[in-house]
Amino acid sequence: MEKTDEQRAEQRLRYRWPVRFVRSTGEKPFQGQMVDVSSKGMALLCHADKDCPHPGQHIAANFGVPHFDLSNSFDAVFFNRRGRICRVDKLSSQVHRLAIQFAEPLFFKPGEQNISESETQQRLKAKALSIVEAEEKVRAYREALARAEERTRFYAQAKAEIEGKLKAEIEARYKAETQSKLEAEEKIRAYAEAKARAEEKAKSESQARVEAEAKAKTEAKLRAKAEKKARAEVEKRAKVQTEAHEKVESYADQIAKIKDEAAQEIARVKAEAADAAAKLQAELKAQAKGDAEARIRVQEKANATDKVTNRTKQGILKKVDKFVTDRNKIF
């Protein structure tokens, strides 16, 4: 450790660590670099721009302070302290040095930790080296991570391209399958419609065939019935004709018999009339010159005989006429 100013009552610890500070709450933090620190204040470097604080302003700083132990290492204690800008040294047009007084002191004195300055610098140097190594590892890790991310990005792009191609192929295949499915469904629908039409036609034809068969059976039955009826009518007519023929023959025999009887009766009457006439003629010859009464009686008898003969003829003719004109008789 060494004193930068003999008037200072407390030694300061010199080291170069990053510091973050803000001028007001909610403001974006600014970056600075530690120069030295004590329990009551610190000095830091910042960019010489419009955002650099001015003397009298208050800031809130976040920083870490090494806390050495008995071993060869140390711990970093982090603080958040508010302070006032006591002085601003313009080191160059790019860099200003700020002297800050803490509103609340630290709980230990960083420059007075019972360790020599050379040992402090060695530990800080070792820590810096470890930090550099860690930063190098972090950088290498970040580079590896960047390469891995690049490779991952490349793989992601390749995967996206492959997935795009696969998606396009799947969509094309799906479209083709959908088209094939639609065509198959259209064919199935056309086949189903044709099948339905064929079944309907077959059903209609079957129904027409059944109806035709039923009609044929009905017509066959009617024809058989008509033929049976016709046969019955023919048989009946034949029977009637036979009976009529027999009756005609019988009536002809009867008429012939009646005619014979009439002829015999007429012959008998004629014979009786001839006998009567002969008798009359004999009587007339016997009584050629009879009186008027005898002639009248003879005449009356002759008239009576004629009347009997006429009545007999008329009776026979009436019988024949009645027999012929009888409507209940069938010839």
ABEGO torsion letter per residue (X at the ends): XBBABAABABBBBBBBBBBBBBABBGBBBBBBBBABBBAABBBBBBBBBAABBBBGBBBBBBBBBBBBBABABBBBBBBBBBBBBABBBBABAABBBBBBBBABBBABBAABAGBBAAAAAAAAAAAAAAAAAAAAAAAAAAAAAAAAAAAAAAAAAAAAAAAAAAAAAAAAAAAAAAAAAAAAAAAAAAAAAAAAAAAAAAAAAAAAAAAAAAAAAAAAAAAAAAAAAAAAAAAAAAAAAAAAAAAAAAAAAAAAAAAAAAAAAAAAAAAAAAAAAAAAAAAAAABABBBAAAAAAAAAAAAAAAAAAAAAAAAAAAAAAAAAABAABBX
